[in-house]
Amino acid sequence: MGLFDDFSRFLEDRLEEFLRNNPHLELEMLLEQLREQEEDTLKLIADLQAQEKRSQDDILATAQEIQRWHIRIQKAKAAGRDDLVQPAQAREDALLREGNQKWGQMQGLKERINQSQELLSKIQQRRQEVQAKATEAQKAREKNKAQQRLETNPWQTQSSSYYDKFDELEEQFRRLETQEELEQMKRNIGK
């Protein structure tokens, strides 16, 4: 096990070093993790909502059963059948306890749904923040690349002001495209 642990630690160290040297990849990895968390949370919410619906149906069925036994108790009393009143009352009491228990379970499900929705909101907010950082990092990388190209091409020295105007135009279009992507993501999240 020692050799395997050492090798595993070595790989983890290399991965961390690689991610430190390539922060944009770390942001992309974080974005992917947030997407997965968002997807898992959406599935959890859907599952909890289905459980809540089943719970509501169970409560309704129990309420109808309580009502049926209440009517039977009244009939037994009217008929003077005390031998039926007591067991029917015990049945109604048992159903009331069962209904209260189911109600408590449903309230617990509602609380879990609310917590999951709050978590989903936080995940989506965090994802937007990370997306903004990733976009910012992408712009910085592209700007650095453009700067390096200008520095490595001496023939562009006299026409650099001409290219600077185009770089500004390029930057404006990148901002527009980034804004459009963010709006599209917001629309997708809202669905």
C-alpha positions in Angstrom: 0.0 0.0 0.0 2.9 2.4 0.7 4.0 2.5 -2.9 0.5 3.0 -4.2 -0.1 5.8 -1.6 3.2 7.5 -2.6 2.3 7.3 -6.3 -1.2 8.6 -5.6 0.3 11.5 -3.6 2.8 12.2 -6.3 0.0 12.4 -8.9 -2.1 14.7 -6.7 0.9 17.0 -6.2 1.5 17.1 -9.9 -2.1 17.8 -10.6 -2.2 20.6 -8.0 1.0 22.1 -9.5 -0.4 21.9 -13.0 -3.6 23.6 -11.9 -1.7 26.4 -10.2 0.3 26.9 -13.4 -2.9 26.9 -15.4 -5.6 28.7 -13.3 -8.0 28.8 -16.2 -8.2 25.0 -16.1 -8.8 25.1 -12.4 -11.7 27.5 -13.1 -13.1 25.2 -15.8 -12.8 22.2 -13.4 -14.6 24.2 -10.7 -17.3 25.1 -13.2 -17.8 21.5 -14.1 -18.1 20.5 -10.5 -20.7 23.3 -9.9 -22.6 22.1 -13.0 -22.7 18.6 -11.6 -23.8 19.8 -8.1 -26.5 21.9 -9.8 -27.7 18.8 -11.7 -27.6 16.6 -8.6 -29.5 19.2 -6.6 -32.2 19.5 -9.4 -32.6 15.8 -9.3 -32.9 15.8 -5.5 -35.6 18.5 -5.6 -37.6 16.6 -8.3 -37.3 13.4 -6.1 -38.4 15.2 -3.0 -41.3 16.8 -4.8 -42.5 13.4 -6.0 -42.2 12.1 -2.4 -44.2 15.1 -1.2 -46.9 14.4 -3.8 -47.1 10.8 -2.6 -47.2 11.9 1.0 -50.1 14.3 0.3 -52.0 11.5 -1.5 -51.4 9.2 1.6 -52.6 12.0 3.9 -55.7 12.5 1.9 -56.4 8.8 1.8 -55.9 8.6 5.6 -58.3 11.6 6.1 -60.9 9.9 4.0 -60.5 6.7 6.1 -60.8 8.7 9.3 -64.0 10.3 8.0 -65.4 6.8 7.1 -64.7 5.5 10.6 -66.1 8.6 12.3 -69.4 8.0 10.4 -69.4 4.4 11.5 -68.9 5.4 15.1 -72.0 7.7 14.8 -74.0 4.9 13.2 -73.0 2.4 15.9 -74.0 5.0 18.6 -77.3 5.6 16.9 -78.0 1.9 16.7 -77.1 1.4 20.4 -74.2 -0.9 19.5 -71.7 -0.1 22.2 -69.8 -3.3 21.3 -68.9 -1.7 18.0 -68.4 1.9 19.2 -65.3 1.1 21.3 -63.3 -0.8 18.6 -64.3 1.7 15.9 -63.2 4.6 18.2 -59.8 2.8 18.7 -59.5 2.4 14.9 -60.3 6.1 14.3 -57.7 7.1 17.0 -55.0 4.9 15.4 -55.8 6.5 12.0 -55.5 10.0 13.5 -52.1 9.1 14.9 -51.0 7.7 11.6 -52.3 10.9 9.8 -50.4 13.1 12.2 -47.2 11.0 11.6 -47.7 11.3 7.8 -48.3 15.1 8.2 -45.0 15.4 10.1 -43.2 13.5 7.4 -44.6 15.7 4.7 -43.5 18.8 6.7 -40.0 17.3 6.8 -40.1 16.8 3.1 -41.2 20.4 2.5 -38.3 21.6 4.7 -35.8 19.5 2.7 -37.2 20.9 -0.5 -36.8 24.5 0.8 -33.2 23.7 1.9 -32.4 22.1 -1.5 -33.8 25.1 -3.3 -31.7 27.4 -1.2 -28.7 25.3 -2.0 -29.5 25.3 -5.7 -29.7 29.1 -5.6 -26.3 29.3 -3.9 -24.8 26.9 -6.4 -26.1 28.9 -9.3 -24.8 32.1 -7.8 -21.4 30.6 -7.2 -21.4 29.2 -10.8 -22.1 32.7 -12.2 -19.3 34.1 -10.1 -16.9 31.4 -11.3 -18.0 31.9 -14.9 -17.3 35.6 -14.6 -13.8 34.9 -13.3 -13.3 32.3 -16.1 -14.3 34.9 -18.7 -12.1 37.5 -17.1 -9.1 35.0 -17.1 -9.8 34.2 -20.7 -9.7 37.9 -21.6 -6.5 38.3 -19.7 -4.9 35.3 -21.5 -6.0 36.6 -24.9 -4.7 40.1 -24.1 -1.3 38.6 -23.0 -1.1 36.5 -26.2 -1.9 39.6 -28.3 0.8 41.6 -26.4 3.3 38.8 -26.9 2.6 38.7 -30.6 3.1 42.4 -30.9 6.4 42.2 -29.0 7.7 39.3 -31.1 6.8 41.0 -34.5 9.1 44.0 -34.9 7.6 44.8 -38.3 4.4 46.0 -36.6 6.0 48.8 -34.7 5.0 51.6 -37.0 1.5 50.3 -37.5 0.8 49.4 -33.9 -1.7 52.3 -33.4 -3.6 50.9 -36.4 -3.7 47.5 -34.8 -4.5 49.0 -31.3 -7.8 50.3 -32.7 -8.7 46.9 -34.0 -7.7 45.3 -30.6 -10.1 47.7 -28.9 -12.8 46.7 -31.4 -12.0 43.0 -30.8 -12.2 43.6 -27.0 -15.6 45.3 -27.4 -16.9 42.4 -29.4 -15.6 39.9 -26.9 -17.3 41.8 -24.1 -20.6 41.7 -26.1 -20.2 38.0 -26.8 -19.4 37.3 -23.2 -22.5 39.2 -22.1 -24.6 37.3 -24.5 -23.3 34.0 -23.2 -24.1 35.1 -19.6 -27.6 36.1 -20.6 -28.1 32.7 -22.3 -26.8 30.9 -19.2 -29.3 32.9 -17.1 -32.1 32.0 -19.4 -31.1 28.3 -19.3 -30.9 28.4 -15.5 -34.3 30.0 -15.3 -35.9 27.1 -17.2 
